[in-house]
Amino acid sequence: MWPRNETEILPEHWLTTAVDTMVRLVEAAGAVIIFVGAVIAAFGFLRALPRRDPDSFVPVRLRFGRFLVLGLEFQLASDILRTAIAPSYEELGKLAVVAAIRTALNYFLAREIEEEKAILVEYDERRSAARAAKSDPAP
């Protein structure tokens, strides 16, 4: 009924299989998030294209950037899960490199999102000021 080795709660192959399944699910979730973001961004781009105003693309980029950041975080989580069971030094080294690259990507994406938000706020203020100027009758 119980495993022969009293320190082993679950057989290692069960644990390995469970973690491999989790890794694939988390990787798939990250890929789906990035794909959905790309599809939404493509439609947003097509809607903004006729306006020919560069500022109209800012919300599209912001939304897509958020999807990318979230998808990359899922991908990083899957890499961390992959090394959860008895990692070798080689696997840890690969994880460190991948984590550094993905963390850097997330950092720069997050920074760009903040810059784009500032541009969007400025754009909205200019648009509101232009509407107010049109609706106010000249004295």
GICOR-V123657 format. One record per pair of residues at least 24 apart in sequence whose ideal C-beta (glycine too) atoms are under 10 Angstrom apart, sorted by the first residue. I is the first residue (numbers start at 1). J is the second residue. D is the distance in Angstrom with one decimal. If there is no record, write none. Layout:
BEGIN
I|J|D + I|J|D
END
This chain:
BEGIN
12|85|7.6 + 12|86|8.2 + 15|84|9.0 + 15|85|6.1 + 15|86|9.7 + 16|84|9.8 + 16|85|5.8 + 16|86|8.9 + 18|85|9.4 + 19|81|6.1 + 19|82|7.7 + 19|83|9.7 + 19|84|5.6 + 19|85|5.6 + 20|81|9.0 + 20|82|8.3 + 20|85|9.1 + 22|77|9.5 + 22|78|8.2 + 22|81|5.7 + 22|82|9.4 + 22|84|8.8 + 23|77|9.1 + 23|78|5.0 + 23|79|8.4 + 23|80|9.3 + 23|81|4.8 + 23|82|5.1 + 23|83|9.7 + 23|84|8.7 + 24|78|7.9 + 24|81|9.7 + 24|82|9.9 + 25|74|9.8 + 25|78|8.4 + 25|81|9.5 + 26|73|10.0 + 26|74|5.6 + 26|75|8.0 + 26|76|9.5 + 26|77|5.3 + 26|78|4.1 + 26|79|9.2 + 26|80|9.2 + 26|81|6.2 + 26|82|9.4 + 27|74|7.4 + 27|75|6.5 + 27|77|8.9 + 27|78|4.3 + 27|79|8.8 + 27|81|9.0 + 27|82|9.0 + 28|74|8.9 + 28|78|8.8 + 29|70|9.5 + 29|71|8.4 + 29|74|5.2 + 29|75|9.3 + 29|77|8.9 + 29|78|8.5 + 30|70|8.0 + 30|71|4.6 + 30|72|7.2 + 30|73|7.6 + 30|74|3.1 + 30|75|4.3 + 30|76|8.4 + 30|77|7.7 + 30|78|6.6 + 31|71|7.1 + 31|74|8.2 + 31|75|7.9 + 31|78|9.7 + 32|71|8.2 + 32|74|8.9 + 33|66|9.8 + 33|67|5.9 + 33|68|8.6 + 33|69|9.6 + 33|70|5.4 + 33|71|4.1 + 33|72|9.1 + 33|73|9.1 + 33|74|6.2 + 33|75|9.4 + 34|64|9.4 + 34|67|6.3 + 34|68|6.3 + 34|69|9.9 + 34|70|8.3 + 34|71|3.6 + 34|72|7.8 + 34|74|8.6 + 34|75|8.4 + 35|67|8.9 + 35|71|8.3 + 36|67|6.7 + 36|71|8.8 + 37|63|7.2 + 37|64|5.3 + 37|65|8.6 + 37|66|7.4 + 37|67|2.3 + 37|68|6.3 + 37|69|9.5 + 37|70|7.9 + 37|71|6.7 + 38|64|7.1 + 38|67|7.5 + 38|68|8.7 + 38|71|9.4 + 39|64|10.0 + 39|67|9.6 + 40|64|7.3 + 40|67|7.2 + 41|65|9.1 + 41|67|7.5 + 41|68|9.3 + 53|123|8.7 + 53|127|10.0 + 54|119|9.5 + 54|123|9.5 + 55|119|7.0 + 55|120|7.8 + 55|122|8.5 + 55|123|4.3 + 55|124|9.3 + 55|126|8.3 + 55|127|8.6 + 56|123|8.4 + 57|116|9.4 + 58|115|9.8 + 58|116|5.3 + 58|117|8.5 + 58|118|9.7 + 58|119|5.3 + 58|120|4.8 + 58|121|9.8 + 58|122|9.5 + 58|123|6.4 + 58|124|9.8 + 59|116|8.4 + 59|117|9.8 + 59|119|10.0 + 59|120|6.2 + 59|123|9.0 + 59|124|9.9 + 60|116|9.7 + 61|112|7.9 + 61|113|8.2 + 61|115|10.0 + 61|116|5.5 + 61|119|9.3 + 61|120|9.3 + 62|112|9.1 + 62|113|5.9 + 62|114|9.6 + 62|115|9.9 + 62|116|4.9 + 62|117|6.5 + 62|119|9.1 + 62|120|6.6 + 63|113|9.6 + 63|116|9.9 + 64|109|9.7 + 64|113|9.6 + 65|108|10.0 + 65|109|5.3 + 65|110|8.0 + 65|111|10.0 + 65|112|6.2 + 65|113|4.5 + 65|114|9.7 + 65|116|7.0 + 65|117|9.8 + 66|109|8.7 + 66|110|9.3 + 66|113|6.6 + 68|105|8.0 + 68|106|8.6 + 68|109|5.7 + 68|110|10.0 + 68|112|9.9 + 68|113|9.2 + 69|105|8.5 + 69|106|5.5 + 69|107|9.6 + 69|109|5.1 + 69|110|6.1 + 69|112|9.9 + 69|113|7.3 + 70|106|9.6 + 72|101|9.6 + 72|102|5.3 + 72|103|8.9 + 72|105|5.8 + 72|106|5.5 + 72|109|7.5 + 73|102|8.0 + 73|103|9.6 + 73|106|6.7 + 75|102|6.4 + 75|105|9.8 + 76|101|9.5 + 76|102|4.7 + 76|103|7.3 + 76|105|9.5 + 76|106|7.9 + 77|102|10.0
END
